Amino acid sequence: MIPRRKKRLAWVLSLIVGVAAAISLILYALTQNIDLFYTPSEMIEGKGPDKTRPHVGQRLRVGGMVVEGSVKRDPQTLEVSFQVTDTGPEVTVLYTGILPDLFREGQGIVAQGVLVEPTVLKATEVLAKHDEEYMPPELAEAMKGIKHVNPNQPDYTGSKETEKDDNGGQ
C-alpha cells in the first residue's frame, strides 16, 4: 500500500474510533441521569413484559394517589412520610421539605427520588397535581377504575344532570 493511503486509513480509523468512544461516553452519561416513571403496582410487581423491578439506589419517579390517613409529619423537622397507591399495593415516600400547597390526601402526586428499600422512596421533589382533570397518560392508564373526587365539589357525581341543574337548568 502507498504510504499516503496508509496515512489516510490511519486517520479515518482513528476518527471512527474517536466518534464511537464519544458516543459511548454520552450514552453512558445519559443512562445515569434517566429517571424512570413507575406506578406503585409496577414497583412491586414489575414493569413491562419481563416484569423489571427498580433496584435499590435507582433514581426514579413514582406517581399515584396519596392514601387517606397516611401522611405523618415530624413536629420538630420538615420530614414527612406518606403512602402512595394506584390500584393495588402501596409505596412509602419519605420527603424532607415544604410540600406543595395542593398536596393533600386523596390527591394525585408524582415524587422523584432514590429508592432506599424495595417499597420506600426517599424523595427529593414532590409535585402535586394542579388541575383535577389532568393526569399523566401513564398514570391515567395504570389507575383506570379509581374514582377521583374533586375537592372543590364534595358532592360531585359526574353526571350531566347535576351540571345542568347547577347552570340554571340549561
C-alpha positions as CSV (number, residue, x, y, z in Angstrom):
1,M,0.0,0.0,0.0
2,I,1.2,3.5,-0.7
3,P,2.3,5.5,2.4
4,R,-0.2,8.2,1.5
5,R,-3.1,5.7,1.6
6,K,-1.8,4.2,4.9
7,K,-1.8,7.7,6.4
8,R,-5.4,8.3,5.3
9,L,-6.6,4.9,6.5
10,A,-5.0,5.6,9.9
11,W,-6.8,9.0,10.1
12,V,-10.1,7.5,9.1
13,L,-9.8,4.6,11.6
14,S,-8.8,6.9,14.4
15,L,-11.7,9.2,13.6
16,I,-14.2,6.3,13.7
17,V,-12.8,5.1,17.0
18,G,-12.9,8.6,18.5
19,V,-16.5,9.2,17.4
20,A,-17.5,5.7,18.7
21,A,-15.8,6.5,22.1
22,A,-17.5,9.9,22.3
23,I,-21.0,8.4,21.6
24,S,-20.4,5.6,24.1
25,L,-19.5,8.2,26.8
26,I,-22.5,10.3,26.0
27,L,-24.9,7.3,26.2
28,Y,-23.3,6.2,29.5
29,A,-23.8,9.7,31.0
30,L,-27.4,9.8,29.8
31,T,-28.3,6.5,31.4
32,Q,-27.0,7.8,34.7
33,N,-29.5,10.7,34.6
34,I,-32.6,8.9,33.4
35,D,-35.5,8.9,35.9
36,L,-37.9,6.2,35.0
37,F,-41.6,6.6,35.9
38,Y,-43.3,3.8,37.9
39,T,-46.6,3.4,39.5
40,P,-46.7,1.7,42.9
41,S,-48.0,-1.5,41.2
42,E,-45.1,-1.5,38.7
43,M,-42.6,-1.0,41.5
44,I,-43.9,-4.1,43.4
45,E,-45.0,-6.4,40.6
46,G,-42.5,-5.3,37.9
47,K,-42.9,-3.2,34.7
48,G,-43.3,-4.4,31.1
49,P,-43.5,-8.0,29.7
50,D,-40.3,-9.1,31.5
51,K,-41.6,-7.6,34.9
52,T,-38.5,-5.5,35.5
53,R,-38.4,-4.0,39.0
54,P,-36.4,-1.0,40.1
55,H,-33.3,-1.8,42.2
56,V,-32.3,-0.1,45.5
57,G,-30.3,3.0,44.8
58,Q,-32.0,3.7,41.4
59,R,-33.4,7.2,40.7
60,L,-37.0,7.1,39.6
61,R,-40.4,8.8,39.7
62,V,-43.4,7.4,41.4
63,G,-46.9,8.6,40.6
64,G,-50.2,7.8,42.3
65,M,-52.8,9.0,44.8
66,V,-51.9,9.8,48.4
67,V,-53.6,7.3,50.7
68,E,-56.1,8.8,53.1
69,G,-54.7,8.9,56.7
70,S,-51.2,8.0,55.7
71,V,-49.5,11.5,56.0
72,K,-47.2,11.6,59.0
73,R,-45.3,14.8,59.8
74,D,-42.4,15.1,62.3
75,P,-43.3,18.1,64.5
76,Q,-39.6,19.0,65.1
77,T,-38.4,19.0,61.4
78,L,-39.8,19.2,57.9
79,E,-39.8,15.4,57.5
80,V,-43.0,13.9,56.0
81,S,-43.8,10.3,55.1
82,F,-46.9,9.2,53.3
83,Q,-48.2,6.3,51.3
84,V,-48.9,6.4,47.5
85,T,-51.1,3.9,45.7
86,D,-52.7,3.3,42.3
87,T,-54.9,0.2,42.1
88,G,-53.0,-2.2,44.3
89,P,-50.0,-2.1,46.6
90,E,-48.8,1.0,48.4
91,V,-45.3,2.6,48.4
92,T,-43.9,4.8,51.2
93,V,-42.5,8.1,50.2
94,L,-40.1,10.0,52.6
95,Y,-39.6,13.7,52.0
96,T,-37.9,16.5,53.8
97,G,-39.0,19.9,52.9
98,I,-42.1,22.0,52.3
99,L,-44.8,20.2,50.4
100,P,-46.7,21.9,47.5
101,D,-49.8,23.9,48.5
102,L,-52.0,21.5,46.5
103,F,-50.7,18.4,48.3
104,R,-53.4,16.6,50.3
105,E,-54.6,13.1,51.0
106,G,-56.6,11.6,48.1
107,Q,-54.9,13.8,45.5
108,G,-52.5,12.7,42.7
109,I,-48.8,13.3,43.1
110,V,-45.5,12.5,41.4
111,A,-42.5,12.0,43.7
112,Q,-38.9,12.0,42.3
113,G,-36.1,10.5,44.3
114,V,-34.0,7.4,45.1
115,L,-35.3,4.0,46.0
116,V,-33.9,3.2,49.5
117,E,-35.8,-0.1,50.1
118,P,-37.9,-2.1,47.6
119,T,-41.1,-0.2,48.6
120,V,-39.6,3.1,50.1
121,L,-38.7,6.1,48.0
122,K,-36.5,8.9,49.5
123,A,-38.0,11.9,47.5
124,T,-36.0,15.0,46.5
125,E,-39.1,16.5,44.9
126,V,-42.8,16.1,45.3
127,L,-45.1,17.5,42.6
128,A,-48.9,17.9,43.3
129,K,-51.4,17.8,40.5
130,H,-52.5,21.3,39.8
131,D,-55.7,20.5,37.8
132,E,-58.3,17.9,38.8
133,E,-58.7,16.9,35.2
134,Y,-55.1,16.4,34.1
135,M,-53.2,13.2,34.8
136,P,-50.0,11.9,33.1
137,P,-51.0,9.4,30.4
138,E,-49.0,6.6,32.1
139,L,-50.7,7.2,35.4
140,A,-54.1,7.5,33.9
141,E,-53.7,4.2,32.2
142,A,-52.5,2.5,35.3
143,M,-55.2,4.0,37.5
144,K,-58.3,3.1,35.5
145,G,-61.1,2.4,37.8
146,I,-60.0,4.7,40.7
147,K,-62.6,7.4,41.2
148,H,-61.2,10.9,41.7
149,V,-63.1,13.3,43.9
150,N,-62.9,17.0,43.1
151,P,-62.1,18.7,46.4
152,N,-63.9,21.8,45.4
153,Q,-67.2,20.0,44.8
154,P,-67.5,17.2,47.5
155,D,-70.9,16.1,46.2
156,Y,-69.9,15.9,42.6
157,T,-71.3,12.8,40.9
158,G,-70.0,13.3,37.4
159,S,-73.5,13.2,35.8
160,K,-74.6,15.7,33.2
161,E,-77.8,16.2,35.1
162,T,-76.0,17.8,38.0
163,E,-74.2,20.2,35.7
164,K,-77.4,21.3,34.0
165,D,-79.0,21.9,37.4
166,D,-76.0,24.0,38.5
167,N,-76.2,26.1,35.4
168,G,-79.8,27.1,35.9
169,G,-81.4,24.1,34.1
170,Q,-79.8,24.7,30.8
